[in-house]
Amino acid sequence: MPRVSAGLLLYRLAPGGLEVLLVHPGGPFFARKDLGVWSIPKGEAEPGEELLAAARRELAEETGFAAEGTPLPLGEIRQAGGKLVHAFAMRGDADPGRLRSNEFDLEWPKGSGRRSSFPEVDRAEWFDLEEARRRVNPAQIAFLERLAAALEGPREA
């Protein structure tokens, strides 16, 4: 059975257009990686946990930010490793300079016997949709497209 994660994509309408908040994974494996590794704040849902509640919890754990308002369901995607990710979008604002992430422990360097703590997320940043598409995990581009389509609203024929 695939692992199930839930995430919350914060968005805002800036003078230049739509912007989304993405996070960069912390730890030594991603320290020198940029394009294609950013993500919406997300994490595994606990058994029986409602997906929106899991998405809100993960946003708070990974960033220290909270989101209030009406959620916009963005559906699900399957990432390359098989994980199912369910996402919701919510209009909001947050100062990336105030990021507070939970941490995880890891033996580093591998095989050294030493354990170090790393932030789960080391950066957060607002991106316009074009830049967000370049930075985000490729499987999550679908969430950006779905958000843009939902905010466009119905078109007249």
N, CA and C atoms as a LAMMPS dump frame, in Angstrom:
ITEM: TIMESTEP
0
ITEM: NUMBER OF ATOMS
471
ITEM: BOX BOUNDS ff ff ff
-5.0000000000000000e+02 5.0000000000000000e+02
-5.0000000000000000e+02 5.0000000000000000e+02
-5.0000000000000000e+02 5.0000000000000000e+02
ITEM: ATOMS id mol type element x y z
1 1 1 N 0.847 -1.185 0
2 1 2 C 0 0 0
3 1 3 C 0.892 1.249 0
4 2 1 N 0.653 2.189 -0.913
5 2 2 C 1.521 3.363 -0.986
6 2 3 C 1.354 4.275 0.225
7 3 1 N 2.434 4.965 0.552
8 3 2 C 2.364 5.968 1.608
9 3 3 C 1.507 7.123 1.114
10 4 1 N 0.767 7.737 2.045
11 4 2 C -0.126 8.841 1.699
12 4 3 C 0.306 10.078 2.456
13 5 1 N 0.538 11.147 1.707
14 5 2 C 0.898 12.432 2.297
15 5 3 C -0.157 13.459 1.951
16 6 1 N -0.174 14.534 2.733
17 6 2 C -1.086 15.646 2.481
18 6 3 C -0.299 16.938 2.63
19 7 1 N -0.625 17.906 1.778
20 7 2 C 0.094 19.168 1.819
21 7 3 C -0.811 20.349 1.571
22 8 1 N -0.294 21.51 1.936
23 8 2 C -1.046 22.752 1.798
24 8 3 C -0.212 23.742 0.996
25 9 1 N -0.748 24.181 -0.119
26 9 2 C -0.089 25.146 -0.991
27 9 3 C -0.653 26.53 -0.698
28 10 1 N 0.135 27.354 -0.009
29 10 2 C -0.292 28.732 0.232
30 10 3 C -0.098 29.527 -1.052
31 11 1 N -1.052 30.423 -1.331
32 11 2 C -0.908 31.292 -2.483
33 11 3 C -1.342 32.7 -2.109
34 12 1 N -0.844 33.652 -2.871
35 12 2 C -1.237 35.049 -2.686
36 12 3 C -1.27 35.71 -4.056
37 13 1 N -2.048 36.775 -4.131
38 13 2 C -2.141 37.55 -5.36
39 13 3 C -1.295 38.79 -5.168
40 14 1 N -0.121 38.796 -5.779
41 14 2 C 0.833 39.892 -5.662
42 14 3 C 0.637 40.846 -6.848
43 15 1 N 1.26 42.018 -6.794
44 15 2 C 1.137 42.954 -7.929
45 15 3 C 1.54 42.335 -9.27
46 16 1 N 2.501 41.427 -9.269
47 16 2 C 2.932 40.771 -10.504
48 16 3 C 2.102 39.569 -10.887
49 17 1 N 1.161 39.181 -10.056
50 17 2 C 0.315 38.022 -10.347
51 17 3 C 0.356 37 -9.223
52 18 1 N -0.072 35.808 -9.531
53 18 2 C -0.173 34.721 -8.566
54 18 3 C 1.211 34.267 -8.103
55 19 1 N 1.368 34.1 -6.785
56 19 2 C 2.592 33.551 -6.202
57 19 3 C 2.231 32.407 -5.275
58 20 1 N 3.121 31.414 -5.194
59 20 2 C 2.923 30.263 -4.315
60 20 3 C 4.126 30.117 -3.399
61 21 1 N 3.88 29.58 -2.213
62 21 2 C 4.948 29.35 -1.243
63 21 3 C 5.431 27.906 -1.367
64 22 1 N 6.715 27.755 -1.673
65 22 2 C 7.332 26.433 -1.748
66 22 3 C 8.42 26.334 -0.696
67 23 1 N 8.755 25.096 -0.329
68 23 2 C 9.796 24.864 0.663
69 23 3 C 10.898 23.998 0.061
70 24 1 N 12.114 24.213 0.556
71 24 2 C 13.284 23.46 0.113
72 24 3 C 13.626 22.452 1.205
73 25 1 N 13.798 21.172 0.861
74 25 2 C 14.091 20.167 1.881
75 25 3 C 15.449 20.394 2.532
76 26 1 N 15.493 20.228 3.838
77 26 2 C 16.738 20.375 4.579
78 26 3 C 17.545 19.089 4.561
79 27 1 N 18.694 19.153 5.177
80 27 2 C 19.551 17.972 5.273
81 27 3 C 20.611 17.942 4.204
82 28 1 N 21.575 17.055 4.369
83 28 2 C 22.739 17.035 3.483
84 28 3 C 22.465 16.567 2.059
85 29 1 N 21.417 15.783 1.839
86 29 2 C 21.164 15.251 0.506
87 29 3 C 20.711 16.329 -0.473
88 30 1 N 20.081 17.4 0.031
89 30 2 C 19.523 18.43 -0.841
90 30 3 C 20.27 19.756 -0.748
91 31 1 N 21.334 19.8 0.032
92 31 2 C 22.043 21.056 0.284
93 31 3 C 22.489 21.751 -0.998
94 32 1 N 22.89 21 -1.989
95 32 2 C 23.396 21.607 -3.224
96 32 3 C 22.432 21.438 -4.395
97 33 1 N 21.213 21.041 -4.112
98 33 2 C 20.219 20.84 -5.172
99 33 3 C 19.181 21.952 -5.099
100 34 1 N 18.687 22.335 -6.264
101 34 2 C 17.711 23.42 -6.304
102 34 3 C 16.552 23.086 -7.24
103 35 1 N 16.781 23.1 -8.525
104 35 2 C 15.699 22.872 -9.48
105 35 3 C 15.133 21.465 -9.339
106 36 1 N 13.815 21.389 -9.232
107 36 2 C 13.141 20.105 -9.166
108 36 3 C 13.054 19.47 -7.794
109 37 1 N 13.55 20.141 -6.753
110 37 2 C 13.487 19.531 -5.417
111 37 3 C 12.6 20.313 -4.439
112 38 1 N 12.202 21.512 -4.791
113 38 2 C 11.306 22.269 -3.918
114 38 3 C 9.955 21.551 -3.881
115 39 1 N 9.151 21.874 -2.892
116 39 2 C 7.906 21.138 -2.681
117 39 3 C 6.865 22.033 -2.022
118 40 1 N 5.629 21.59 -2.08
119 40 2 C 4.642 22.19 -1.199
120 40 3 C 4.928 21.615 0.19
121 41 1 N 4.646 22.339 1.265
122 41 2 C 4.813 21.742 2.595
123 41 3 C 3.852 20.552 2.729
124 42 1 N 4.392 19.384 3.007
125 42 2 C 3.573 18.172 3.049
126 42 3 C 4.233 17.126 3.927
127 43 1 N 3.453 16.132 4.288
128 43 2 C 3.996 15.022 5.049
129 43 3 C 2.973 13.915 5.17
130 44 1 N 3.407 12.814 5.749
131 44 2 C 2.532 11.648 5.848
132 44 3 C 1.359 11.887 6.771
133 45 1 N 0.196 11.429 6.31
134 45 2 C -1.01 11.476 7.123
135 45 3 C -0.985 10.281 8.074
136 46 1 N -1.402 10.51 9.298
137 46 2 C -1.514 9.425 10.27
138 46 3 C -2.706 8.546 9.901
139 47 1 N -2.683 7.272 10.249
140 47 2 C -3.835 6.404 9.952
141 47 3 C -5.12 7.001 10.537
142 48 1 N -6.133 7.145 9.691
143 48 2 C -7.417 7.679 10.116
144 48 3 C -7.481 9.204 10.192
145 49 1 N -6.362 9.876 9.968
146 49 2 C -6.339 11.341 10.036
147 49 3 C -6.98 11.936 8.78
148 50 1 N -7.812 12.929 8.971
149 50 2 C -8.437 13.627 7.854
150 50 3 C -7.342 14.361 7.081
151 51 1 N -7.387 14.302 5.753
152 51 2 C -6.28 14.814 4.933
153 51 3 C -6.05 16.313 5.088
154 52 1 N -7.108 17.105 5.192
155 52 2 C -6.919 18.541 5.377
156 52 3 C -6.265 18.83 6.729
157 53 1 N -6.647 18.085 7.752
158 53 2 C -6.023 18.256 9.073
159 53 3 C -4.54 17.903 8.994
160 54 1 N -4.209 16.847 8.27
161 54 2 C -2.804 16.456 8.102
162 54 3 C -2.038 17.543 7.352
163 55 1 N -2.651 18.118 6.321
164 55 2 C -1.998 19.173 5.545
165 55 3 C -1.724 20.4 6.415
166 56 1 N -2.687 20.78 7.245
167 56 2 C -2.492 21.931 8.146
168 56 3 C -1.388 21.631 9.168
169 57 1 N -1.393 20.423 9.704
170 57 2 C -0.378 20.021 10.687
171 57 3 C 1.014 20.066 10.068
172 58 1 N 1.141 19.538 8.874
173 58 2 C 2.435 19.517 8.208
174 58 3 C 2.93 20.924 7.882
175 59 1 N 2.03 21.809 7.465
176 59 2 C 2.432 23.196 7.22
177 59 3 C 3.01 23.799 8.491
178 60 1 N 2.335 23.586 9.613
179 60 2 C 2.81 24.137 10.889
180 60 3 C 4.14 23.499 11.3
181 61 1 N 4.276 22.18 11.177
182 61 2 C 5.506 21.499 11.584
183 61 3 C 6.693 21.89 10.716
184 62 1 N 6.481 21.996 9.416
185 62 2 C 7.593 22.249 8.506
186 62 3 C 7.975 23.714 8.391
187 63 1 N 7.024 24.625 8.69
188 63 2 C 7.304 26.045 8.474
189 63 3 C 7.071 26.926 9.695
190 64 1 N 6.218 26.469 10.613
191 64 2 C 5.793 27.329 11.711
192 64 3 C 4.652 28.238 11.306
193 65 1 N 4.168 28.14 10.078
194 65 2 C 3.085 28.981 9.585
195 65 3 C 1.751 28.276 9.773
196 66 1 N 0.693 29.064 9.817
197 66 2 C -0.661 28.523 9.894
198 66 3 C -1.462 29.095 8.733
199 67 1 N -2.484 28.385 8.329
200 67 2 C -3.355 28.854 7.253
201 67 3 C -4.799 28.757 7.712
202 68 1 N -5.503 29.823 7.534
203 68 2 C -6.932 29.863 7.857
204 68 3 C -7.668 30.234 6.578
205 69 1 N -8.886 29.822 6.486
206 69 2 C -9.663 30.182 5.307
207 69 3 C -10.256 28.959 4.654
208 70 1 N -10.767 29.184 3.476
209 70 2 C -11.447 28.131 2.743
210 70 3 C -10.444 27.353 1.896
211 71 1 N -10.318 26.049 2.138
212 71 2 C -9.376 25.251 1.345
213 71 3 C -9.929 24.955 -0.048
214 72 1 N -9.042 24.897 -1
215 72 2 C -9.376 24.531 -2.367
216 72 3 C -8.705 23.187 -2.646
217 73 1 N -9.474 22.1 -2.756
218 73 2 C -8.866 20.793 -3.029
219 73 3 C -8.191 20.779 -4.397
220 74 1 N -6.963 20.282 -4.444
221 74 2 C -6.199 20.2 -5.691
222 74 3 C -6.017 18.762 -6.158
223 75 1 N -6.664 17.823 -5.488
224 75 2 C -6.585 16.433 -5.903
225 75 3 C -5.318 15.755 -5.422
226 76 1 N -4.94 14.704 -6.121
227 76 2 C -3.768 13.924 -5.725
228 76 3 C -2.861 13.69 -6.917
229 77 1 N -1.608 13.403 -6.606
230 77 2 C -0.619 13.006 -7.608
231 77 3 C 0.177 11.843 -7.018
232 78 1 N 0.854 11.126 -7.877
233 78 2 C 1.752 10.063 -7.433
234 78 3 C 3.165 10.504 -7.795
235 79 1 N 4.031 10.583 -6.775
236 79 2 C 5.416 10.971 -7.011
237 79 3 C 6.208 9.768 -7.51
238 80 1 N 7.415 10.031 -8.003
239 80 2 C 8.242 8.99 -8.611
240 80 3 C 8.461 7.793 -7.691
241 81 1 N 8.58 8.019 -6.383
242 81 2 C 8.805 6.924 -5.449
243 81 3 C 7.544 6.15 -5.095
244 82 1 N 6.4 6.55 -5.674
245 82 2 C 5.141 5.849 -5.424
246 82 3 C 4.253 6.503 -4.395
247 83 1 N 4.771 7.496 -3.667
248 83 2 C 3.979 8.155 -2.637
249 83 3 C 2.811 8.914 -3.264
250 84 1 N 1.61 8.773 -2.675
251 84 2 C 0.44 9.544 -3.081
252 84 3 C 0.416 10.832 -2.266
253 85 1 N 0.282 11.955 -2.943
254 85 2 C 0.231 13.247 -2.268
255 85 3 C -1.096 13.911 -2.594
256 86 1 N -1.856 14.236 -1.557
257 86 2 C -3.099 14.982 -1.683
258 86 3 C -2.795 16.42 -1.296
259 87 1 N -3.309 17.381 -2.078
260 87 2 C -2.989 18.777 -1.78
261 87 3 C -4.241 19.638 -1.734
262 88 1 N -4.12 20.691 -0.943
263 88 2 C -5.134 21.722 -0.821
264 88 3 C -4.423 23.053 -0.995
265 89 1 N -5.104 24.02 -1.575
266 89 2 C -4.552 25.367 -1.68
267 89 3 C -5.351 26.27 -0.75
268 90 1 N -4.671 27.276 -0.222
269 90 2 C -5.335 28.234 0.643
270 90 3 C -4.663 29.587 0.461
271 91 1 N -5.489 30.602 0.333
272 91 2 C -4.941 31.956 0.217
273 91 3 C -4.392 32.368 1.572
274 92 1 N -3.204 32.943 1.567
275 92 2 C -2.584 33.359 2.817
276 92 3 C -1.295 34.093 2.547
277 93 1 N -0.634 34.444 3.606
278 93 2 C 0.643 35.124 3.48
279 93 3 C 1.535 34.65 4.614
280 94 1 N 2.799 34.659 4.397
281 94 2 C 3.774 34.229 5.401
282 94 3 C 5.11 34.856 5.038
283 95 1 N 5.891 35.148 6.05
284 95 2 C 7.208 35.729 5.853
285 95 3 C 8.236 34.604 5.88
286 96 1 N 8.843 34.273 4.731
287 96 2 C 9.829 33.186 4.704
288 96 3 C 10.983 33.386 5.688
289 97 1 N 11.263 34.624 6.047
290 97 2 C 12.321 34.897 7.011
291 97 3 C 11.99 34.427 8.415
292 98 1 N 10.732 34.094 8.653
293 98 2 C 10.287 33.625 9.971
294 98 3 C 10.082 32.106 9.996
295 99 1 N 10.636 31.41 9.034
296 99 2 C 10.515 29.958 8.941
297 99 3 C 11.031 29.291 10.216
298 100 1 N 10.24 28.362 10.75
299 100 2 C 10.637 27.53 11.893
300 100 3 C 10.247 26.095 11.561
301 101 1 N 11.224 25.265 11.303
302 101 2 C 10.96 23.89 10.895
303 101 3 C 11.305 22.906 12.005
304 102 1 N 10.568 21.805 12.025
305 102 2 C 10.959 20.706 12.9
306 102 3 C 12.253 20.102 12.354
307 103 1 N 12.871 19.216 13.139
308 103 2 C 14.146 18.631 12.738
309 103 3 C 14.069 17.116 12.716
310 104 1 N 15.04 16.52 12.053
311 104 2 C 15.17 15.067 12.044
312 104 3 C 16.638 14.723 12.297
313 105 1 N 16.867 13.529 12.829
314 105 2 C 18.225 13.056 13.101
315 105 3 C 18.652 12.091 12.008
316 106 1 N 19.951 12.151 11.703
317 106 2 C 20.494 11.324 10.642
318 106 3 C 21.956 11.043 10.948
319 107 1 N 22.39 9.811 10.679
320 107 2 C 23.819 9.523 10.78
321 107 3 C 24.502 10.249 9.622
322 108 1 N 25.396 11.185 9.972
323 108 2 C 26.079 11.957 8.931
324 108 3 C 27.465 12.341 9.386
325 109 1 N 28.455 12.136 8.584
326 109 2 C 28.428 11.428 7.31
327 109 3 C 28.057 9.952 7.498
328 110 1 N 27.47 9.404 6.459
329 110 2 C 27.012 8.015 6.5
330 110 3 C 28.183 7.101 6.86
331 111 1 N 27.941 6.194 7.802
332 111 2 C 28.956 5.251 8.235
333 111 3 C 29.891 5.794 9.307
334 112 1 N 29.701 7.046 9.714
335 112 2 C 30.6 7.669 10.693
336 112 3 C 30.23 7.326 12.135
337 113 1 N 28.983 6.884 12.342
338 113 2 C 28.517 6.637 13.703
339 113 3 C 28.066 7.91 14.414
340 114 1 N 28.232 9.059 13.796
341 114 2 C 27.794 10.334 14.391
342 114 3 C 26.408 10.684 13.889
343 115 1 N 25.561 11.137 14.803
344 115 2 C 24.211 11.562 14.443
345 115 3 C 24.15 13.08 14.517
346 116 1 N 23.509 13.662 13.535
347 116 2 C 23.334 15.111 13.483
348 116 3 C 21.862 15.424 13.268
349 117 1 N 21.45 16.601 13.714
350 117 2 C 20.081 17.073 13.493
351 117 3 C 20.067 18.051 12.331
352 118 1 N 19.031 17.941 11.516
353 118 2 C 18.858 18.815 10.362
354 118 3 C 17.418 19.294 10.325
355 119 1 N 17.176 20.526 9.838
356 119 2 C 15.794 20.97 9.681
357 119 3 C 15.138 20.2 8.541
358 120 1 N 13.871 19.868 8.714
359 120 2 C 13.158 19.178 7.645
360 120 3 C 13.05 20.079 6.414
361 121 1 N 12.909 21.371 6.663
362 121 2 C 12.841 22.38 5.611
363 121 3 C 13.865 23.444 5.95
364 122 1 N 14.742 23.789 5.005
365 122 2 C 15.75 24.805 5.325
366 122 3 C 15.451 26.182 4.739
367 123 1 N 14.518 26.24 3.799
368 123 2 C 14.131 27.526 3.207
369 123 3 C 12.69 27.473 2.741
370 124 1 N 12.068 28.635 2.737
371 124 2 C 10.75 28.807 2.122
372 124 3 C 10.845 30.062 1.28
373 125 1 N 10.121 30.061 0.173
374 125 2 C 10.185 31.231 -0.703
375 125 3 C 8.913 31.325 -1.539
376 126 1 N 8.511 32.571 -1.807
377 126 2 C 7.395 32.831 -2.711
378 126 3 C 7.931 32.863 -4.14
379 127 1 N 7.229 32.171 -5.041
380 127 2 C 7.604 32.153 -6.451
381 127 3 C 6.38 32.445 -7.307
382 128 1 N 6.609 33.148 -8.44
383 128 2 C 5.521 33.236 -9.411
384 128 3 C 5.4 31.854 -10.057
385 129 1 N 4.312 31.628 -10.784
386 129 2 C 4.071 30.276 -11.304
387 129 3 C 5.157 29.787 -12.255
388 130 1 N 5.683 30.668 -13.07
389 130 2 C 6.724 30.238 -14.01
390 130 3 C 7.954 29.717 -13.264
391 131 1 N 8.409 30.468 -12.263
392 131 2 C 9.581 30.035 -11.498
393 131 3 C 9.249 28.817 -10.638
394 132 1 N 8.045 28.778 -10.086
395 132 2 C 7.634 27.634 -9.268
396 132 3 C 7.678 26.343 -10.086
397 133 1 N 7.263 26.403 -11.338
398 133 2 C 7.3 25.215 -12.2
399 133 3 C 8.734 24.706 -12.38
400 134 1 N 9.703 25.603 -12.426
401 134 2 C 11.109 25.212 -12.579
402 134 3 C 11.664 24.584 -11.305
403 135 1 N 11.214 25.079 -10.165
404 135 2 C 11.808 24.676 -8.891
405 135 3 C 11.161 23.441 -8.263
406 136 1 N 9.865 23.267 -8.45
407 136 2 C 9.117 22.242 -7.715
408 136 3 C 9.413 20.833 -8.244
409 137 1 N 9.233 19.856 -7.37
410 137 2 C 9.276 18.448 -7.764
411 137 3 C 8.371 18.29 -8.992
412 138 1 N 8.866 17.714 -10.09
413 138 2 C 8.067 17.66 -11.323
414 138 3 C 6.666 17.077 -11.164
415 139 1 N 6.487 16.109 -10.305
416 139 2 C 5.153 15.532 -10.112
417 139 3 C 4.178 16.547 -9.529
418 140 1 N 4.692 17.527 -8.794
419 140 2 C 3.824 18.506 -8.143
420 140 3 C 3.441 19.676 -9.044
421 141 1 N 3.983 19.735 -10.252
422 141 2 C 3.579 20.787 -11.197
423 141 3 C 2.066 20.735 -11.412
424 142 1 N 1.497 19.55 -11.382
425 142 2 C 0.048 19.406 -11.571
426 142 3 C -0.727 20.229 -10.545
427 143 1 N -0.232 20.326 -9.32
428 143 2 C -0.919 21.133 -8.305
429 143 3 C -0.912 22.612 -8.694
430 144 1 N 0.203 23.091 -9.232
431 144 2 C 0.297 24.487 -9.661
432 144 3 C -0.688 24.755 -10.8
433 145 1 N -0.746 23.823 -11.743
434 145 2 C -1.66 23.975 -12.884
435 145 3 C -3.123 23.967 -12.421
436 146 1 N -3.442 23.078 -11.495
437 146 2 C -4.82 22.995 -11.002
438 146 3 C -5.206 24.255 -10.24
439 147 1 N -4.275 24.798 -9.463
440 147 2 C -4.554 26.043 -8.748
441 147 3 C -4.791 27.175 -9.744
442 148 1 N -3.93 27.324 -10.731
443 148 2 C -4.081 28.389 -11.726
444 148 3 C -5.419 28.27 -12.453
445 149 1 N -5.792 27.052 -12.834
446 149 2 C -7.057 26.842 -13.534
447 149 3 C -8.251 27.182 -12.639
448 150 1 N -8.181 26.802 -11.375
449 150 2 C -9.289 27.073 -10.457
450 150 3 C -9.453 28.576 -10.208
451 151 1 N -8.357 29.298 -10.167
452 151 2 C -8.433 30.736 -9.916
453 151 3 C -8.846 31.52 -11.152
454 152 1 N -8.645 30.936 -12.329
455 152 2 C -9.113 31.584 -13.562
456 152 3 C -10.624 31.633 -13.603
457 153 1 N -11.262 30.614 -13.036
458 153 2 C -12.722 30.551 -13.042
459 153 3 C -13.257 30.143 -14.403
460 154 1 N -14.559 30.039 -14.49
461 154 2 C -15.163 29.622 -15.769
462 154 3 C -14.965 30.707 -16.826
463 155 1 N -14.737 30.259 -18.023
464 155 2 C -14.578 31.186 -19.152
465 155 3 C -15.863 31.256 -19.939
466 156 1 N -16.12 32.411 -20.493
467 156 2 C -17.319 32.566 -21.322
468 156 3 C -17.039 32.044 -22.718
469 157 1 N -18.026 31.437 -23.306
470 157 2 C -17.863 30.866 -24.653
471 157 3 C -18.002 31.934 -25.71
